[in-house]
């Protein structure tokens, strides 16, 4: 059922107020927005709803990383209000957040932050989890816990039509290219250095900035993951996506580089178990069909 912005804001504010009161009770650590796991979580949530204490899951993301997440001016296609904003968020990550909240019977609140602020937001308690297209890397696992993968993203290269690299069949064929990618990603840190004699520019602050750099001819190519690449082809019809098949001719990456997970504050096993209980019911085909739907409705500006 669709709701007006005013109704949505009222519901979100009421849920936030109840959560704030419950979090301050007692002498121990504050209760997280999602304090129970699996079936126990669903049972408690159902009871909380009846007593007017439905919990709020605060999910952080950039809201600027289509097709994973983006911002838009209205609630079309099922978009969700962004906290402290008059805008709405949608995309694969929002779709996944909604599914998790529906299964666990939580209210959903989207918290918009820049990429490098996402993990600190978990550590400070500003958010309960991050659903933002993050690879499950060893480095990140030192700072946060991760759910099981909620997507598996292969690595691709984007060039412009007419580029001398348009017909590249391997990473070796990209030798000498001027390139960039988004900061603090495996694309920039792990993949670009594998291009022989590459002129690696400074990393961009966001995925949209990365794509605009390519479109503005500031570089010959960018490296990203397949969903971002597919989404870019919708927004930039003059782009070509190169895929090298995942073998010896491709970028050499590990499972941790391409397995995309939901990050959670270190030690919050209750929330991790609850989220995993939802993801365990889904298949790779479920993930792919959901991503295809997100790509089909993404705004061209993101």
N, C-alpha and C positions, 0 to 999 in steps of 0.2 A: 504494500500500500504506500503510495507516495505521501509525503508530508511537506508542509510548507517550511521555509527557512526558520520562521519564528517558532514553529512547533519543535523542529529539530533542536534549535538552540535551547529551548526550554527543557527538553528531555535531557540533553547533554549536561546542562547546568545542574539539574536536579541530581543526576547520577554522580556528578563530580562532587557535589556537596556532601552526599551520603558517604562517598568513598573517603573524603577528607576527614570526616568525623570518625569513621571506623578506624582509619589509619592512625589516629592520634591516641587511641585508647590503649591502656596497659603500659607496662614499663619496658617491654622488649622492643625489638626492631619493628618499624612500621610494617603493616601488612601490605603486600603488593596488590596491584589491581587484579591479579589473578592468583589466588592463594591456594588453590587446590588442584588436584590432578586427576586425569582419566575420568572414570565413572563417578568417583567421589566429587570431582569438580562439577560435573553436570548435575549431580544430585543436590549439592549445596547451592549451586546457582539457581536451580529451580525453586528451592525453598526461599532463597533471598529475594527472588522476584515477587513472590507472593507477599512477603512482609515489607515490600517497598525498598529493599536493599540490594537491588541488582547491581552487580559489579561492573566497573568500566575498565576496558583494556585499552591502555594508551599506546598506540602504535606509531613509531617515528619513521619518517621517510623524507626524501627530498621534495616530492611533489613536482619534480622537474626532470624525470628520467624515463620518458616514454620508451617502450610500452610498459615498463614496470610500474611507473607511477607518474602522474602529472596533475596539474591544477587546471580548473575550468570554472566558468562563471556561474554554473547552475548545476542542478542535481540530475541532469539527463543521464540515461543509461545506468542509473543506480549509484551515482557519485555520492560521496559522503562529505559533510562539512569539515573544513579544516579549522582546528581550534584557534581562537583569537584571530579570526579572519572572516571575510565575507565571501571567500572562495570555497570551492569544493575539490576533492581529490578523487581520482579514479585511476584505473589501470590494473595490471595483473596483481600487484601487491595489495591493492585495495580489495580486489575481488577475493584474494586469499584471506585477508584480514576479516572480511565479512563472513566468509565461510567458517572460519575458526570461531568467531563470536557467535554465530548461529548455532554451531554444534555445542559449544560450551555454555550458551545462554548468557553471554556478556553483552553489555553495550560497548560500542566501538567509538573511540576518539582518535582522530588523526592529528599527529603533532608534526608540523613542518620544520625541518632543520636542514642545514647544508651538510654535505657528505661527511666532512671531517668532524662534525659535531654529533654524529649518530651514536657512536660507541660511548663517548663521554656522557651522553644523555642517559644511557643505561646505568652507568656507574654512579651518576649523581641522583638517580631516581626520577629524572624528568620524564622518562618513558619506561614502559614495562617490557617492550620488545621492539626490535627494529625489523621491518619487512621492507627491504630496499634493494634487492638484487645483490646482496653481499656474498662473495665467494667464501667458503668455509676454509680459511687458511690457517696454518699453524700459528702464524703471528697473531691473528685475531683471536684464536682460541686461548692465547695467553691472557687476553683481557676480558673475554666474555665467553659464555657458553653458546652453543648452537643447537637448533633442532635438527631433525633429519632433513635431508634436502627437500625443498619444495619446488625446485626446478633444476634441470641439468643443461648448462649452456655451453655449447661449443664455441670456439674462437673463430672469428672471421675478420677479413680485411675489407675496408671500404676505400674505393678510389672513384674519381670522376670519369664519366664517359669521355673517351678521347685521350685519356692519360696513357703514357707510355707503359704503365703497369697494368693496364686494363686486361691484358691477356695472360697475366702471370699465372703459372701453374704450381708454384711452390714458393716457400719463403725465400729460397735462393734467388728467385727471379725478382725479388724486391730490393736487391742490393743497391746501395747508394741513395735510397729514397729519403726525402725529408718527411718526417712523420711525427705524430704526437698521439696522445690518448688522455683519458681522464686521470687526474691525480689520485694517488693512493689506491690504485687498482692493479691487478695482476697483468692487465693489458699493457700498462705503462712500465711497470717494474720488471716483469718477467718476459714479456713477448717482444717488445721493441728492441731490446738489446740483442735478440737473436737474428736481427736483420744485419747482414754484413755491410760494413761501412755506412751505416745509417746516420743521417743527420737528425738526431732526436731533439726536438724542440721542448721547451718547458711544458709541463703537463697543464691541461686545462682544468678549470675549477669544477666543471660539470660536463655531463654527456652532451647537452645542447651546445655548449661552447665548443666542444670537440668537433661536432658536426658542422658548426658554422665556420670553424677554421678550415676544414676541408672545402666547404662550399665557396669560401672566399679565396681559395688558392694559396693559403698560407702554408700548406703542406701538400705532399703528394698522396698521402694515405693516412688513415687512422686504423687502429686495431681495436676491436670491441668484441662483444659476444653476439651470438646469432639473433636473439630477440631484439637487441638494440639495432642491429644491422637491418633486420626485416622492417622494423619501425621506421628506420631512416629512409629506406627505399620509398615508403609512402610519402614522407615529408619532402624528400629530395629525389624526384624522378631522374635527375641527372647523375645519380650515384650508381655504382656497380659494386655488388658484393662478391668477394672472392672467397671460396672455400676450398681448402687443400686436402680434405679427406681424412684428416686425423692421423695419418701415418708419418713416415720418416720425412716426407716433404713438407709437413705442416709444422706449426709452432709446437714445441715440445712442452706440454703442460701435464700436470698431475690431476688426479681426481679432485684434490682439494682446490685446484684452480677453477674448475668448472662446475663443481657442486655448489648450488646456491641455497643458503639456509637462512633461518630466522634467528637473529642473535638475541640473547637474553642475559640479564645480569648474572655474573658469576655466582654459582651456588644456588640459583633459584630453580631447584629441581622440580618443584611442584608445577610451575608454569611450563617448563620444558616438557615434562611428562604429559601435561594436558594438551599442549600443542602437537606433540608427537602422536597422541592418540587420534587426532584428526587427520594428520598427514598420512598415517599408516593405512588409512582406508582409501587413499587415492593412488592412482597408477601414473606412470609416465604419460600415457595417453590422455589422462585427465588433465595433467599439467599442460600438455601441448594444445589441447582443444581450448583450454581457458586462455592460454597465451595468444592463440590465433584470434579469439574473440576480442581480447584487449587491443591487438594490433588493428583490427578492423574498425574500431571506434576511436582510436587515438586522434587527438587534434593535430593538425599539420604544424602548429606552432611549437609543439613540444618534441 
